[in-house]
């Protein structure tokens, strides 16, 4: 029996093996991408945690006022908690990415 070839053979390679020179990205680029990722996660996480508890943005916006069925669900305390929990999860992702960061060097 002939073994089946991978559908996307280049995706089976690690990022280091896909680089023509065989070298990982420069350390400054790795660190800069980490900083951008962590800042993005923290910013979006804080925004999503706080958003359901700001009445001017949550209760009284035009889209929610135009959809009464959605408004009935979004104004429930448990839904606000779920959305705030997603924000906390996003903050957790940013913190753990920063904590577990390692430079890839050759």
TORKOL-381498 format. One record per residue (C-alpha): x, y, z; chain; residue in three letters. Coordinates in nm, 4 decimals, padded with zeros to 6 digits, always signed. Layout:
BEGIN
<pt u="X" v="Y" w="Z" ch="A" aa="ala"/>
...
//
This chain:
BEGIN
<pt u="+00.0000" v="+00.0000" w="+00.0000" ch="A" aa="unk"/>
<pt u="+00.1328" v="+00.3454" w="-00.0942" ch="A" aa="unk"/>
<pt u="+00.1314" v="+00.5972" w="+00.1948" ch="A" aa="unk"/>
<pt u="-00.0801" v="+00.9046" w="+00.1356" ch="A" aa="unk"/>
<pt u="+00.1059" v="+01.2315" w="+00.0971" ch="A" aa="unk"/>
<pt u="+00.0037" v="+01.5230" w="+00.3217" ch="A" aa="unk"/>
<pt u="-00.2464" v="+01.7612" w="+00.1677" ch="A" aa="unk"/>
<pt u="-00.0470" v="+02.0674" w="+00.2770" ch="A" aa="unk"/>
<pt u="+00.3131" v="+01.9490" w="+00.3171" ch="A" aa="unk"/>
<pt u="+00.4541" v="+02.2903" w="+00.4119" ch="A" aa="unk"/>
<pt u="+00.2263" v="+02.3068" w="+00.7192" ch="A" aa="unk"/>
<pt u="+00.3914" v="+01.9988" w="+00.8643" ch="A" aa="unk"/>
<pt u="+00.7143" v="+02.1942" w="+00.9150" ch="A" aa="unk"/>
<pt u="+00.7984" v="+02.4032" w="+01.2188" ch="A" aa="unk"/>
<pt u="+00.8460" v="+02.7802" w="+01.1671" ch="A" aa="unk"/>
<pt u="+01.2228" v="+02.7325" w="+01.1906" ch="A" aa="unk"/>
<pt u="+01.2203" v="+02.4651" w="+00.9191" ch="A" aa="unk"/>
<pt u="+01.0036" v="+02.6785" w="+00.6863" ch="A" aa="unk"/>
<pt u="+01.2515" v="+02.9666" w="+00.6889" ch="A" aa="unk"/>
<pt u="+01.4844" v="+02.9408" w="+00.3855" ch="A" aa="unk"/>
<pt u="+01.7871" v="+03.0311" w="+00.5983" ch="A" aa="unk"/>
<pt u="+01.6866" v="+02.7961" w="+00.8768" ch="A" aa="unk"/>
<pt u="+01.7021" v="+03.0734" w="+01.1388" ch="A" aa="unk"/>
<pt u="+01.4236" v="+03.1867" w="+01.3699" ch="A" aa="unk"/>
<pt u="+01.2975" v="+03.5431" w="+01.3660" ch="A" aa="unk"/>
<pt u="+01.5279" v="+03.7995" w="+01.5279" ch="A" aa="unk"/>
<pt u="+01.4926" v="+03.8276" w="+01.9045" ch="A" aa="unk"/>
<pt u="+01.3788" v="+04.1908" w="+01.8859" ch="A" aa="unk"/>
<pt u="+01.0957" v="+04.0872" w="+01.6531" ch="A" aa="unk"/>
<pt u="+00.9938" v="+03.8011" w="+01.8814" ch="A" aa="unk"/>
<pt u="+00.9844" v="+04.0356" w="+02.1797" ch="A" aa="unk"/>
<pt u="+00.7997" v="+04.3086" w="+01.9915" ch="A" aa="unk"/>
<pt u="+00.5328" v="+04.0634" w="+01.8763" ch="A" aa="unk"/>
<pt u="+00.4945" v="+03.9438" w="+02.2358" ch="A" aa="unk"/>
<pt u="+00.4516" v="+04.3023" w="+02.3591" ch="A" aa="unk"/>
<pt u="+00.1889" v="+04.3735" w="+02.0940" ch="A" aa="unk"/>
<pt u="+00.0017" v="+04.0503" w="+02.1728" ch="A" aa="unk"/>
<pt u="+00.0039" v="+04.1104" w="+02.5491" ch="A" aa="unk"/>
<pt u="-00.1035" v="+04.4751" w="+02.5158" ch="A" aa="unk"/>
<pt u="-00.3828" v="+04.3758" w="+02.2768" ch="A" aa="unk"/>
<pt u="-00.5089" v="+04.1008" w="+02.5098" ch="A" aa="unk"/>
<pt u="-00.5006" v="+04.3287" w="+02.8126" ch="A" aa="unk"/>
<pt u="-00.6701" v="+04.6176" w="+02.6338" ch="A" aa="unk"/>
<pt u="-00.9494" v="+04.4075" w="+02.4849" ch="A" aa="unk"/>
<pt u="-00.9871" v="+04.2093" w="+02.8079" ch="A" aa="unk"/>
<pt u="-01.0313" v="+04.5172" w="+03.0267" ch="A" aa="unk"/>
<pt u="-01.2755" v="+04.6637" w="+02.7754" ch="A" aa="unk"/>
<pt u="-01.4854" v="+04.3451" w="+02.7622" ch="A" aa="unk"/>
<pt u="-01.4816" v="+04.3082" w="+03.1425" ch="A" aa="unk"/>
<pt u="-01.6037" v="+04.6652" w="+03.1956" ch="A" aa="unk"/>
<pt u="-01.8421" v="+04.6994" w="+02.9007" ch="A" aa="unk"/>
<pt u="-02.1469" v="+04.5154" w="+03.0410" ch="A" aa="unk"/>
<pt u="-02.1391" v="+04.7241" w="+03.3599" ch="A" aa="unk"/>
<pt u="-02.1420" v="+05.0680" w="+03.1929" ch="A" aa="unk"/>
<pt u="-02.5125" v="+05.1521" w="+03.1502" ch="A" aa="unk"/>
<pt u="-02.4583" v="+05.4207" w="+02.8867" ch="A" aa="unk"/>
<pt u="-02.2815" v="+05.1738" w="+02.6573" ch="A" aa="unk"/>
<pt u="-02.4690" v="+04.8548" w="+02.7443" ch="A" aa="unk"/>
<pt u="-02.8301" v="+04.9410" w="+02.8301" ch="A" aa="unk"/>
<pt u="-02.8924" v="+05.2484" w="+02.6214" ch="A" aa="unk"/>
<pt u="-02.7292" v="+05.1948" w="+02.2840" ch="A" aa="unk"/>
<pt u="-02.9340" v="+05.2101" w="+01.9645" ch="A" aa="unk"/>
<pt u="-02.8766" v="+04.8509" w="+01.8549" ch="A" aa="unk"/>
<pt u="-02.9996" v="+04.6991" w="+02.1809" ch="A" aa="unk"/>
<pt u="-03.2987" v="+04.9337" w="+02.1921" ch="A" aa="unk"/>
<pt u="-03.3934" v="+04.8230" w="+01.8382" ch="A" aa="unk"/>
<pt u="-03.3891" v="+04.4510" w="+01.9330" ch="A" aa="unk"/>
<pt u="-03.6092" v="+04.3902" w="+02.2394" ch="A" aa="unk"/>
<pt u="-03.5593" v="+04.0119" w="+02.2430" ch="A" aa="unk"/>
<pt u="-03.1813" v="+04.0510" w="+02.2499" ch="A" aa="unk"/>
<pt u="-03.2116" v="+04.3255" w="+02.5100" ch="A" aa="unk"/>
<pt u="-03.4035" v="+04.0921" w="+02.7434" ch="A" aa="unk"/>
<pt u="-03.1146" v="+03.8446" w="+02.7373" ch="A" aa="unk"/>
<pt u="-02.8251" v="+04.0925" w="+02.7447" ch="A" aa="unk"/>
<pt u="-02.9617" v="+04.2751" w="+03.0494" ch="A" aa="unk"/>
<pt u="-02.9627" v="+03.9584" w="+03.2595" ch="A" aa="unk"/>
<pt u="-02.6955" v="+03.9467" w="+03.5277" ch="A" aa="unk"/>
<pt u="-02.5700" v="+03.6039" w="+03.4220" ch="A" aa="unk"/>
<pt u="-02.5122" v="+03.7242" w="+03.0642" ch="A" aa="unk"/>
<pt u="-02.3152" v="+04.0225" w="+03.1893" ch="A" aa="unk"/>
<pt u="-02.1121" v="+03.7808" w="+03.4001" ch="A" aa="unk"/>
<pt u="-02.0459" v="+03.5512" w="+03.1041" ch="A" aa="unk"/>
<pt u="-01.9231" v="+03.8405" w="+02.8924" ch="A" aa="unk"/>
<pt u="-01.7080" v="+03.9749" w="+03.1753" ch="A" aa="unk"/>
<pt u="-01.5699" v="+03.6236" w="+03.2190" ch="A" aa="unk"/>
<pt u="-01.4624" v="+03.6210" w="+02.8548" ch="A" aa="unk"/>
<pt u="-01.2768" v="+03.9449" w="+02.9208" ch="A" aa="unk"/>
<pt u="-01.1039" v="+03.7896" w="+03.2212" ch="A" aa="unk"/>
<pt u="-01.0101" v="+03.4921" w="+03.0066" ch="A" aa="unk"/>
<pt u="-00.8550" v="+03.7270" w="+02.7518" ch="A" aa="unk"/>
<pt u="-00.6551" v="+03.9008" w="+03.0251" ch="A" aa="unk"/>
<pt u="-00.5418" v="+03.5590" w="+03.1510" ch="A" aa="unk"/>
<pt u="-00.4235" v="+03.4645" w="+02.8014" ch="A" aa="unk"/>
<pt u="-00.2142" v="+03.7816" w="+02.7784" ch="A" aa="unk"/>
<pt u="-00.0566" v="+03.7296" w="+03.1199" ch="A" aa="unk"/>
<pt u="+00.0276" v="+03.3639" w="+03.0561" ch="A" aa="unk"/>
<pt u="+00.1780" v="+03.4453" w="+02.7168" ch="A" aa="unk"/>
<pt u="+00.4052" v="+03.6993" w="+02.8846" ch="A" aa="unk"/>
<pt u="+00.4912" v="+03.4598" w="+03.1687" ch="A" aa="unk"/>
<pt u="+00.5785" v="+03.1630" w="+02.9457" ch="A" aa="unk"/>
<pt u="+00.7724" v="+03.3593" w="+02.6837" ch="A" aa="unk"/>
<pt u="+01.1061" v="+03.2189" w="+02.5683" ch="A" aa="unk"/>
<pt u="+01.3427" v="+03.3526" w="+02.3017" ch="A" aa="unk"/>
<pt u="+01.4128" v="+03.1152" w="+02.0129" ch="A" aa="unk"/>
<pt u="+01.7786" v="+03.1335" w="+01.9195" ch="A" aa="unk"/>
<pt u="+02.0132" v="+02.9109" w="+01.7275" ch="A" aa="unk"/>
//
